[in-house]
Amino acid sequence: MLAILLMLSLLGSLSFANAQESSSGGDGGSGLKHKFYALSCPQAEDIARRTLQRNRMSDPTAPAALLRVVFHDCQVEGCDASILLETSSAMTAETVSEKNFSIRRLDYIHDIKAAIEKECPGIVSCADIIVMAARDAIAMSGGPQIPIETGRRDTLFASNLNADEALPPPTLTVSEMLDTLAEKGLDIEESVAILGAHTLGVGHCLNFINRFDPQDNGPQMSPFFSTALRVLCQSPPSMSNATFAPNDLTNFMFDNQYFRDLQGQRGLLTVDAELPIDPRTKKHVDLFALNQLLFFAKFSDAFVKLTSFNVLTGSDGEIRRDCRAVNREP
């Protein structure tokens, strides 16, 4: 009798464990996993990579743009492709938000979606495609190969007001940055690493012109750098969104030059300038400036965490047929 009871107890424990794994997707509760589309659309990631590679040939600035897209999508209610929804009778697009004024190359996401839809319609989410495109953009620019998980689903709603509230201002401080990213599960080292995404692309004068204000008491730029930026940004403030400066000296390459620039007082934004002097972040800036492989490893960890936070999985949301619009009104 005792042996039978022990066997029943063991079977009950196994059933409970299996039920837990089934409800969580078997990956720790997020519903995401590696090679999510291995059976349903095995060519999805290859199609995404090939399509982006082909498009990138006509626009070498695309990787920076796609990296910006993934962060602006994930910052608002999680990585759910809300940034791709266009204005309709039910919603106002996130791209209407002034904080999204520089978002571009959404057409590349739509191209990838169209190519995948031809192979396996209604299977791969726009949310996953955004993350895939950013991952591939990083690798194509010399950065790390990041082993992302997939299985995200697309939201049914977007709001410019949500974007206004959730996206950080250009005057973001280190403390505000750390608090924001801590809410998404990133520690201090990972938070510094994820800001290394600023190694790609440009900063618009509109976003750092405040640092030329004599009343600004924040960290100072190097004199030569400040003079060069003032000349570059001397257009009227109404036109400052049309002028820009490279984020670092190798802004087409994903490398650790950003951190070396910060050490030389060549950070554009307030948070960039504060990173190398704040005692909580300085040591990580110094380490990443010296060790690119360490930066790549920590950036990869941070990227996976950020793109996995608060995602829709399972039966939540939907898989859009067209990333610009929901399949059905919410």
C-alpha positions in Angstrom: 0.0 0.0 0.0 2.8 2.4 0.9 4.5 1.8 -2.5 1.2 2.5 -4.3 0.7 5.8 -2.4 4.3 6.8 -3.2 3.8 6.1 -6.9 0.5 8.1 -6.9 2.2 11.0 -5.2 5.1 10.9 -7.7 2.6 10.8 -10.6 0.7 13.8 -9.2 3.9 15.8 -8.8 4.9 15.0 -12.4 1.5 16.0 -13.7 1.6 19.3 -11.8 5.1 20.0 -13.2 4.0 19.2 -16.7 1.0 21.4 -16.4 3.2 24.3 -15.1 5.5 23.8 -18.1 2.6 23.8 -20.5 1.1 26.9 -19.1 4.3 28.9 -19.2 5.6 27.7 -22.6 8.3 25.7 -20.9 10.7 28.6 -20.7 10.4 30.1 -17.2 7.0 31.8 -17.6 7.4 34.4 -20.4 5.8 32.2 -23.1 8.8 32.8 -25.3 11.4 30.2 -26.5 14.2 29.7 -28.9 13.2 28.6 -32.4 9.5 29.2 -31.6 8.7 28.9 -35.4 10.8 25.8 -36.0 7.8 23.7 -37.0 5.2 26.3 -38.0 7.5 28.5 -40.2 11.1 27.2 -40.2 12.3 29.7 -42.8 11.0 32.8 -40.9 14.3 34.0 -39.5 16.3 33.3 -42.6 13.7 35.2 -44.7 13.8 38.1 -42.2 17.6 38.2 -42.4 17.8 38.0 -46.2 15.2 40.7 -46.7 16.9 43.0 -44.3 20.3 42.4 -45.9 18.9 43.2 -49.3 17.3 46.4 -48.2 20.2 47.5 -46.1 22.3 47.8 -49.3 20.3 50.8 -50.3 20.4 52.5 -46.8 23.5 52.0 -44.6 21.8 54.0 -41.8 19.0 51.4 -41.6 20.5 49.4 -38.7 20.5 52.4 -36.4 16.9 53.2 -37.4 15.7 49.6 -36.7 17.5 49.5 -33.3 15.6 52.7 -32.4 12.3 51.1 -33.5 12.7 48.1 -31.2 13.5 50.2 -28.2 10.6 52.6 -28.9 8.2 49.7 -29.3 9.3 47.9 -26.2 9.3 51.0 -24.0 5.6 51.4 -24.6 3.6 48.5 -23.0 6.2 46.0 -24.0 7.4 44.6 -27.4 4.0 44.2 -29.0 4.3 46.0 -32.4 2.1 48.9 -31.2 4.5 51.3 -32.9 3.5 49.9 -36.3 -0.2 50.5 -36.0 -1.4 53.4 -38.1 -4.1 55.9 -37.0 -7.6 54.7 -37.5 -11.1 55.4 -36.1 -10.2 53.4 -33.0 -6.7 54.8 -32.2 -4.1 57.4 -32.9 -0.7 56.0 -33.9 2.3 56.1 -31.6 4.3 57.7 -34.4 2.2 60.9 -33.9 4.0 61.4 -30.6 6.7 64.1 -30.8 9.0 61.6 -29.0 8.8 59.4 -32.1 9.6 62.1 -34.6 12.8 60.4 -35.8 11.3 56.9 -36.2 11.9 55.6 -39.7 12.5 52.5 -41.8 9.2 51.0 -40.7 8.9 50.1 -44.4 11.7 47.5 -43.9 9.6 45.8 -41.2 6.7 45.7 -43.6 8.9 44.3 -46.3 10.0 41.5 -44.0 6.4 40.8 -42.9 5.3 40.6 -46.6 8.1 38.2 -47.4 7.3 35.9 -44.5 3.5 36.0 -45.2 4.2 34.6 -48.6 5.9 31.6 -47.1 3.6 31.0 -44.1 0.7 33.3 -43.7 -0.7 34.3 -40.3 2.1 32.6 -38.3 4.8 35.1 -37.5 4.0 38.2 -35.4 5.0 41.7 -36.3 6.3 42.0 -32.7 8.8 39.2 -33.3 9.8 40.7 -36.7 10.7 44.0 -35.0 13.0 42.1 -32.6 14.5 39.9 -35.3 15.2 43.0 -37.5 17.0 44.7 -34.6 19.0 41.6 -33.8 20.1 41.2 -37.4 20.8 44.9 -37.8 23.2 44.7 -34.8 25.0 41.7 -36.2 25.3 43.2 -39.7 26.9 46.2 -38.2 29.7 44.2 -36.5 27.9 43.6 -33.2 27.1 40.4 -31.4 25.0 37.5 -32.6 22.2 37.6 -30.0 20.2 34.4 -29.4 16.7 35.9 -29.0 13.6 34.0 -28.1 10.4 34.4 -30.1 6.7 33.8 -29.6 5.5 37.4 -29.1 2.0 38.4 -30.3 0.7 41.7 -31.6 -1.3 44.1 -29.6 -4.8 45.3 -30.7 -4.3 48.9 -29.7 -1.9 51.8 -29.9 -1.9 55.3 -28.5 0.2 58.4 -29.0 -0.6 59.4 -25.4 0.9 56.1 -24.2 4.1 56.9 -26.2 4.2 60.5 -24.8 4.1 59.1 -21.3 6.4 56.1 -21.6 9.2 57.2 -23.9 12.0 59.0 -22.1 12.7 62.7 -22.7 16.1 63.8 -24.2 16.9 65.3 -20.8 16.8 61.8 -19.1 19.3 61.5 -16.2 21.2 58.5 -15.1 19.0 58.1 -12.1 15.9 58.2 -14.2 17.4 55.8 -16.7 18.4 53.3 -14.0 14.9 53.4 -12.4 13.2 52.9 -15.8 15.3 49.9 -16.8 15.2 48.4 -13.3 11.4 48.1 -13.7 12.2 45.9 -16.8 14.6 43.7 -14.9 17.9 45.2 -15.9 20.6 45.7 -13.3 23.1 48.6 -13.4 25.7 46.9 -15.6 23.0 45.8 -18.1 21.5 49.3 -18.1 24.8 50.8 -19.0 25.4 48.2 -21.7 22.0 48.7 -23.3 22.8 52.4 -23.7 25.7 51.2 -25.8 23.1 51.0 -28.6 23.9 54.7 -29.0 27.0 53.5 -30.8 24.9 53.4 -33.9 23.3 56.3 -35.7 22.9 60.0 -35.0 21.5 62.3 -32.4 19.3 65.1 -33.6 20.2 68.6 -32.4 16.7 69.0 -31.1 17.5 66.4 -28.5 20.7 67.9 -27.1 20.5 71.6 -27.9 19.5 72.2 -24.2 23.1 71.4 -23.3 24.2 74.6 -24.9 22.1 76.6 -22.4 24.4 78.6 -20.1 22.0 77.8 -17.3 22.5 74.1 -17.8 24.4 72.8 -14.8 24.9 69.3 -16.2 28.2 67.6 -17.2 30.3 69.6 -19.6 31.3 68.6 -23.1 34.9 68.9 -24.2 35.5 72.4 -25.6 36.3 71.2 -29.1 33.3 68.9 -29.3 31.0 71.6 -28.0 32.2 74.1 -30.5 31.8 71.7 -33.4 28.2 70.9 -32.3 27.3 74.5 -31.9 28.3 75.2 -35.5 26.4 72.1 -36.7 23.3 73.0 -34.8 23.2 76.7 -35.4 20.0 76.5 -37.6 16.8 78.0 -36.0 15.3 75.9 -33.3 12.3 75.1 -35.5 14.7 73.4 -37.9 16.9 71.6 -35.3 15.1 68.3 -35.9 16.6 68.4 -39.4 20.2 68.7 -38.2 22.1 66.0 -36.4 25.5 64.7 -35.2 26.9 61.2 -35.1 26.4 59.4 -31.9 30.1 58.4 -31.8 33.2 58.4 -34.1 32.2 55.1 -35.7 28.5 55.5 -35.9 28.0 53.0 -38.7 29.7 50.2 -36.6 28.3 48.5 -33.6 31.4 48.6 -31.3 32.5 50.0 -28.0 33.6 53.4 -29.4 30.6 55.0 -27.7 32.1 54.3 -24.3 35.5 55.7 -25.3 33.8 58.8 -26.5 32.1 59.2 -23.2 35.4 59.1 -21.4 36.5 62.0 -23.6 33.4 64.1 -22.8 31.9 63.5 -26.2 28.4 62.4 -25.1 25.5 64.0 -26.8 22.6 63.6 -24.4 22.4 64.3 -20.7 22.4 60.6 -19.8 25.4 60.0 -22.1 27.4 62.8 -20.3 26.5 61.6 -16.8 27.4 57.9 -17.4 31.2 58.3 -17.1 31.0 60.4 -13.9 28.2 58.9 -11.9 29.8 56.5 -9.4 27.2 53.9 -10.1 27.9 53.7 -13.8 31.5 55.0 -14.2 33.2 51.6 -13.6 31.0 49.9 -16.2 31.7 52.6 -18.8 35.4 52.2 -18.2 35.2 48.4 -18.4 33.2 48.5 -21.7 35.6 51.0 -23.1 38.5 48.6 -22.5 36.7 45.3 -23.3 34.5 45.1 -26.4 33.7 41.4 -25.9 32.4 42.2 -22.3 30.2 44.9 -23.7 28.8 42.6 -26.4 28.1 39.9 -23.8 26.3 42.3 -21.4 24.5 44.1 -24.2 23.2 40.7 -25.4 21.9 39.9 -22.0 20.2 43.2 -21.6 18.7 43.1 -25.1 17.1 39.7 -24.4 15.7 40.9 -21.1 14.3 44.1 -22.5 12.7 42.5 -25.5 11.2 39.8 -23.4 9.6 42.0 -20.8 5.8 42.3 -20.6 5.2 40.6 -24.0 1.9 39.2 -25.2 2.0 35.4 -25.7 -0.3 32.4 -26.0 -3.8 33.6 -26.8 -3.3 37.3 -26.0 -3.4 39.8 -28.8 -3.2 38.4 -32.4 -0.9 37.7 -35.3 -1.6 40.6 -37.7 -1.8 39.9 -41.4 -0.7 43.5 -42.0 1.5 45.2 -39.4 -0.2 48.5 -40.0 -3.6 47.5 -38.8 -5.3 45.0 -36.5 -7.2 42.1 -38.0 -10.2 43.0 -36.0 -11.2 46.1 -34.1 -10.5 45.8 -30.4 
